[in-house]
């Protein structure tokens, strides 16, 4: 999608300024060129950030996830390190909408995303998958450790209320957990952990479900899968 159609203001002067720099003569000093290029670089970084991040929560969006997938899988293959993921869904968001309204629910979504950031490491990746669904990619984390992280997140959301204009709002989440198989695309991992999340939700919510089949066998078919 074109950035303008995505609601992202484009800065046409960036290309014009680069063109002017390429055409400049010897009268331009090195310090002037460096200052101009630094300013252009900051503008491009800001634009890339807006393209890859969700405007409401500040988490990565699906566009950003596509780049993260490549980085995470390449690093895992190069170093032989594990990768796990959590699929996190806010329970009964429609009920919250009916009681508090959509504007208030947007604030609650931001608050949940902030708490997820606070409970994550600086090098974990929080992605807003859509609506009230988030993915937390965990490099260098085994499935067992990811399960502990998931339960810590679940308890933090359920036990500490969120503030809505001075009113305390209790919330909960359902979380699916899984790890990446060797050479496996991240999209397959996301599919598995989303299935586990739905199992947790159908069981009543405020639960963690773990995909415990070996990742190498998990994509062979339903008969190879199991959950705990």
C-alpha positions as CSV (number, residue, x, y, z in Angstrom):
1,X,0.0,0.0,0.0
2,X,1.2,3.5,-0.8
3,X,2.2,5.4,2.3
4,X,-0.4,8.1,1.7
5,X,-3.1,5.5,1.4
6,X,-1.9,4.1,4.7
7,X,-2.4,7.5,6.3
8,X,1.4,8.2,6.5
9,X,2.5,11.7,5.5
10,X,5.2,11.5,2.9
11,X,8.0,14.1,2.8
12,X,8.7,14.7,-0.9
13,X,11.5,17.1,0.0
14,X,13.7,14.2,1.1
15,X,14.3,13.0,-2.5
16,X,14.6,16.6,-3.7
17,X,17.2,17.3,-1.0
18,X,19.2,14.2,-1.9
19,X,19.1,15.2,-5.5
20,X,20.4,18.6,-4.6
21,X,23.2,17.1,-2.6
22,X,24.3,14.9,-5.5
23,X,24.4,17.9,-7.8
24,X,26.2,20.2,-5.4
25,X,29.5,21.8,-6.5
26,X,32.7,22.2,-4.6
27,X,31.3,25.3,-2.9
28,X,29.4,23.1,-0.4
29,X,31.6,22.3,2.6
30,X,31.9,18.8,4.1
31,X,30.3,19.9,7.4
32,X,27.3,21.4,5.5
33,X,26.8,18.2,3.6
34,X,27.1,16.1,6.8
35,X,24.5,18.2,8.6
36,X,22.1,17.9,5.7
37,X,22.5,14.2,5.3
38,X,22.1,13.7,9.0
39,X,18.8,15.6,8.9
40,X,17.6,13.5,5.9
41,X,18.6,10.3,7.7
42,X,16.5,11.3,10.7
43,X,13.5,11.9,8.5
44,X,13.9,8.5,6.8
45,X,14.2,6.7,10.2
46,X,11.1,8.5,11.5
47,X,9.2,7.5,8.3
48,X,10.3,3.8,8.6
49,X,9.3,3.8,12.2
50,X,5.8,5.0,11.4
51,X,5.4,2.4,8.6
52,X,6.4,-0.5,10.8
53,X,4.6,0.4,14.1
54,X,1.0,0.4,15.2
55,X,-0.2,4.0,15.8
56,X,-2.4,3.1,18.8
57,X,-0.1,0.9,20.9
58,X,3.4,1.6,19.6
59,X,4.0,-2.1,19.0
60,X,5.2,-3.4,15.7
61,X,2.5,-4.0,13.1
62,X,2.3,-6.9,10.6
63,X,4.5,-4.9,8.1
64,X,7.2,-4.6,10.8
65,X,6.8,-8.3,11.6
66,X,7.8,-9.3,8.1
67,X,11.3,-7.7,8.7
68,X,11.5,-9.1,12.2
69,X,10.8,-12.6,10.9
70,X,13.9,-12.5,8.7
71,X,16.1,-11.1,11.4
72,X,15.0,-13.6,14.1
73,X,15.2,-16.7,11.9
74,X,18.6,-15.7,10.4
75,X,20.1,-15.2,13.9
76,X,18.6,-18.4,15.2
77,X,20.1,-20.4,12.3
78,X,23.5,-18.7,12.5
79,X,23.9,-19.1,16.3
80,X,21.8,-22.2,16.9
81,X,19.7,-20.4,19.5
82,X,16.0,-21.0,20.3
83,X,13.1,-18.7,19.4
84,X,9.7,-18.9,21.2
85,X,6.6,-16.9,20.8
86,X,3.5,-16.0,22.8
87,X,0.1,-15.3,21.2
88,X,-1.8,-13.0,23.6
89,X,-5.5,-12.2,23.3
90,X,-7.5,-10.0,25.7
91,X,-10.5,-11.8,27.1
92,X,-14.0,-10.5,26.5
93,X,-13.0,-7.3,24.8
94,X,-16.5,-7.0,23.3
95,X,-17.9,-6.9,26.9
96,X,-15.4,-4.1,27.7
97,X,-16.6,-2.2,24.6
98,X,-20.2,-2.4,25.7
99,X,-19.5,-1.3,29.2
100,X,-16.8,1.4,28.7
101,X,-17.1,2.3,25.0
102,X,-14.6,2.1,22.1
103,X,-12.6,5.2,23.1
104,X,-12.0,3.8,26.6
105,X,-11.1,0.4,25.1
106,X,-8.5,2.0,23.0
107,X,-6.9,3.4,26.1
108,X,-7.1,0.0,27.7
109,X,-5.3,-1.6,24.7
110,X,-2.5,1.0,25.0
111,X,-2.3,0.2,28.7
112,X,-2.0,-3.6,28.0
113,X,0.6,-3.0,25.4
114,X,2.6,-0.8,27.8
115,X,2.4,-3.5,30.5
116,X,3.6,-6.1,28.0
117,X,6.5,-3.9,27.1
118,X,7.3,-3.5,30.8
119,X,7.3,-7.3,31.3
120,X,9.5,-7.9,28.2
121,X,13.3,-7.6,27.7
122,X,14.6,-4.8,25.5
123,X,15.4,-7.2,22.7
124,X,12.0,-9.0,22.7
125,X,9.6,-7.9,19.9
126,X,5.9,-7.0,20.6
127,X,3.7,-7.1,17.6
128,X,0.0,-6.0,17.4
129,X,-1.4,-8.8,15.3
130,X,-4.8,-7.1,15.0
131,X,-7.7,-5.9,17.2
132,X,-6.9,-7.2,20.7
133,X,-4.3,-9.7,19.7
134,X,-0.6,-9.4,20.3
135,X,2.4,-11.5,19.5
136,X,5.6,-11.5,21.6
137,X,8.6,-12.9,19.9
138,X,11.2,-14.1,22.3
139,X,14.7,-14.7,20.8
140,X,17.1,-16.9,22.8
141,X,14.2,-18.3,24.9
142,X,13.3,-22.0,25.2
143,X,9.6,-23.1,25.2
144,X,9.8,-23.9,28.9
145,X,11.1,-20.5,29.8
146,X,8.5,-18.9,27.5
147,X,5.8,-20.7,29.4
148,X,7.0,-19.1,32.6
149,X,7.1,-15.7,31.0
150,X,3.5,-16.3,29.7
151,X,2.2,-17.2,33.1
152,X,3.9,-14.1,34.6
153,X,2.2,-12.0,32.0
154,X,-1.1,-13.7,32.6
155,X,-0.9,-13.1,36.4
156,X,0.2,-9.5,36.0
157,X,-2.8,-8.7,33.7
158,X,-5.3,-10.5,35.9
159,X,-4.1,-9.3,39.3
160,X,-3.3,-5.7,38.7
161,X,-6.3,-3.5,37.6
162,X,-6.0,-1.0,34.8
163,X,-7.1,2.6,35.3
164,X,-9.8,4.2,33.1
165,X,-10.4,7.8,34.1
166,X,-10.0,6.9,37.8
167,X,-12.0,3.7,37.5
168,X,-10.3,0.4,38.1
169,X,-10.9,-2.1,35.3
170,X,-10.0,-5.8,35.7
171,X,-8.9,-7.6,32.6
172,X,-7.4,-11.0,31.7
173,X,-5.7,-12.6,28.7
174,X,-5.5,-16.0,27.0
175,X,-2.0,-17.0,25.9
176,X,-0.6,-19.6,23.5
177,X,3.0,-20.7,23.7
178,X,5.3,-22.5,21.3
179,X,8.9,-22.6,19.9
180,X,10.4,-22.4,16.4
181,X,11.6,-25.5,14.7
182,X,15.0,-25.5,12.9
183,X,14.6,-23.8,9.5
184,X,10.9,-23.3,10.1
185,X,9.2,-20.1,9.0
186,X,7.9,-17.9,11.8
187,X,4.4,-17.9,10.2
188,X,4.1,-21.6,11.1
189,X,5.0,-20.8,14.7
190,X,2.4,-18.0,14.8
191,X,-0.2,-20.4,13.5
192,X,0.5,-22.9,16.3
193,X,0.6,-20.4,19.1
194,X,-2.7,-18.8,17.9
195,X,-4.3,-22.3,18.0
196,X,-3.1,-22.7,21.6
197,X,-4.5,-19.2,22.4
198,X,-7.9,-20.3,21.2
199,X,-7.7,-23.4,23.3
200,X,-7.0,-21.3,26.3
201,X,-9.9,-18.9,25.4
202,X,-12.4,-21.7,24.8
203,X,-11.4,-23.2,28.2
204,X,-12.6,-20.0,29.9
205,X,-9.8,-17.5,29.4
206,X,-7.1,-16.3,31.8
207,X,-5.1,-19.4,30.9
208,X,-1.9,-20.4,29.2
209,X,-1.8,-23.3,26.7
210,X,1.5,-24.7,25.4
211,X,2.2,-26.5,22.1
212,X,4.3,-29.4,23.4
213,X,4.9,-31.4,20.2
214,X,8.4,-31.2,18.8
215,X,8.5,-28.3,16.3
216,X,10.0,-30.6,13.6
217,X,6.9,-32.8,13.9
218,X,4.4,-30.1,14.5
219,X,3.9,-29.3,10.9
220,X,3.3,-32.9,9.8
221,X,-0.4,-32.7,10.6
222,X,-3.0,-32.6,13.4
223,X,-2.2,-36.1,14.6
224,X,1.3,-34.9,15.6
225,X,0.1,-32.1,17.8
226,X,-0.8,-32.0,21.4
227,X,-1.2,-29.4,24.2
228,X,-0.8,-29.2,27.9
